[in-house]
């Protein structure tokens, strides 16, 4: 009789172990198949049967275990752990409801709006409807990612400004709304304020901010590019010489780009917010220079990018000299390997002089540039500030005046550090003799000018992949009194992404961590327990 009991006892123990294996197998089938299939329910049924046999053969053992001191201690521990978890959940709920704050721990603050965006959002005074046209198709990973990225970014905008009303629309399901707002692409975001709209076709903070800025400002300022002297043109898409990237960036920031043939019209238009002279190859005529001079006397804004040799443009150089800007007839050289862009004749400026234009600039290459420096004696009420300089090592950096021999001559060449760009500002308007300006006019800056000894830095070759594009845009923003638009360059994150794992690899990780490793530990414990018995 005792032999039969021992046999039943061993069979019950085996059934208990098989029941555990059955439960793990049932969970594994659910994980692999992704649903509760027939095999799952069969496994659960077999597991229940095994455990039923175990309870039947080990009923006395189970009762003693429940009444034992260890069981009482275990129950107490379980209660304490449960209470601790409950307290943690309650505290977490209270914090989540009471503190709606995000903590961005990335080094580049990738999940925080830039200061520029925050300043623009502060200027929003009436509701702006944001229509996000994104597909709800969850079977397409690309669509899911696009919607998530847009949701995260728009969520930060919504927290930064309560006047933004965000509405999500599936352009494939709601064709009426898509047609109404002329949406052609999935991932389009439309910003609407009153009767005005701005459409953005990619999830990008700067484009979102520029769209909002256009709506709240309303007015469109015109930027004129001087033409007729083989200048770099905003409608030129050449990868090296063209200025099409500059034009696109200006239009993104709500500027209207126009061409100006000054020799034909004779005057700079009254609606010119800034006049750009981008690397002329032919000299300007007397008529053109005098028209520009009259424009500056009226408080105009001028952006001159002049390439060497500067003696090709005597009238333009003389005009700049009148405002305290000296354009050198030289070629800037920097032999410092860390301060040149592969060629000593292409200085790479990494650190800039203090000015609102140079705020947060990345390194800028100046290709075959001439020196542009403040004059020793400046006109009344005129301030000239150097923006970018070469290194200060004598004999390493200088402005070469003899193009036949690149050798530093301290008596003839421009001494280092060589200034490459300046900003000019007049604190009051130019007035006729005997005419006095009001106190308000004397305080407000009127004429503004930026002069750079190179025009290649803003060309398509350098505009997007160096700080040249930011220097150009910042200069335009400063000239047009739009300092709010001076771009705070978004930090580019280091590539820390891991290779996405496949669905099979993900399931293998789950099986290893949830089932296989715990089972090995459990099996080892059973073996030790059985051996000690």
Secondary structure as UniProt FT lines:
FT   HELIX           2..33
FT   HELIX           38..57
FT   HELIX           59..67
FT   HELIX           69..98
FT   TURN            107..108
FT   TURN            110..111
FT   HELIX           115..122
FT   STRAND          128..133
FT   TURN            138..139
FT   HELIX           141..160
FT   TURN            162..163
FT   STRAND          164..169
FT   TURN            171..173
FT   HELIX           175..180
FT   TURN            181..182
FT   TURN            186..187
FT   STRAND          188..193
FT   TURN            194..195
FT   STRAND          196..200
FT   HELIX           205..217
FT   STRAND          221..226
FT   TURN            234..235
FT   TURN            239..241
FT   HELIX           244..252
FT   TURN            253..254
FT   STRAND          255..260
FT   HELIX           262..265
FT   TURN            270..271
FT   STRAND          272..278
FT   HELIX           286..297
FT   TURN            298..299
FT   STRAND          301..305
FT   HELIX           310..312
FT   HELIX           314..322
FT   TURN            323..324
FT   STRAND          325..327
FT   STRAND          331..334
FT   HELIX           337..339
FT   TURN            344..345
FT   STRAND          346..349
FT   HELIX           356..358
FT   TURN            359..360
FT   STRAND          364..367
FT   STRAND          372..374
FT   TURN            380..381
FT   STRAND          382..389
FT   TURN            395..396
FT   STRAND          397..400
FT   TURN            403..404
FT   TURN            410..412
FT   STRAND          419..426
FT   TURN            433..434
FT   HELIX           439..443
FT   STRAND          448..452
FT   HELIX           456..458
FT   TURN            460..465
FT   HELIX           468..479
FT   TURN            480..481
FT   HELIX           483..485
FT   HELIX           503..511
FT   HELIX           512..516
FT   HELIX           517..532
//
